[in-house]
Amino acid sequence: MEKETLAPSSSSNHPDLPPEDAWIDSYRRLSPQWQSFQQSSQASISISISRVNQFDAARLDVEMSAMLKEQLVKVFSLMKPGFLFQYEPELDAFLEFLIWRFSIWVDKPTPGNTLMNLRYRDERAASMRGKEVRTGLEGPGLTVPQKIWYCLATVGGQYIWARLQSFSAFRRWGDSEQRSFARRAWVLIQRAEGFYKAASFSNLLIFLYTGRYRSLIERALRARLVYGSPHMNRAVSFEYMNRQLVWNEFSEMLLLLLPLLNSSLIRKFLLPFSKDQSSGSSGDETACPVCQANPTIPFVALPCQHRYCYYCLQTRCAATPTFRCIRCNEAVMAMQRHGSIDTKIPNN
């Protein structure tokens, strides 16, 4: 039996087979479609930023600005009173500009955002694809136009609005005639303020639902707050603040209630339960019979020779001309002569 040698097949011998480089052409043709499908399947990770952190960051920024303003006002403490009042909008704008210049402009978070582990991200260019998607916090910072518009809206907008409000109030635009230019401008200002408040309230509701863009400026610029580090905890502890608030409220309550209490009646009520009852006996001639304390400015009530403090004796004698000593029940009259108090027995 003869051995047959098998020759390699070729496209010329088998016309139904594809050419050898056909897979290369297929790869080049299908590669863009495969890449687009892979990118669409690996969309950016949806992240949820704590709303409390964002509100706390805004509050901390306000507190930081107030602290800087307090320090700056102390520089002009020797100036005449009311000197800085007319330049208060300029002062606020200057401080806000400093915070913006050394934080957002140099791609750094504001002091409040730093404490809350937040930073601004350009949401328009934040759609990360492929291997770059790790935590969902990736994304570039704000662009130069976004930074400039942020400064113009926050610093310039607030300054212009504050100046316009003070100028309209000083010129009494609201009290002008109905068809005058000042009256129309004042009505326009009031409508603009109402529209801004309504828009801010709507943005607040959307922010509470989605957790994005806490202000209208951030929503207009697409500047979203995201976490700066995925492994960093909250840097602010409110334990000390809570203690301060509790003690502040408790001290205010005591300052409100203590003047309404009668201390002498309380002492008399607690005196029988006291271990040292000798101090309140009638034999103690050094303590005031009313306030039970050693009087710093003592006056002796004649003829009982009991010591009274000036305030107790003057108050009791002013209230009752025939004031009687609490211990010996002797009638005593206090008369103020030449800046001092003399006591004697009234003429019956």
Order of alpha helices (4+ residues) and beta strands (2+ residues): alpha-alpha-alpha-alpha-beta-alpha-alpha-alpha-alpha-beta-alpha-alpha-beta-beta-alpha-beta-beta
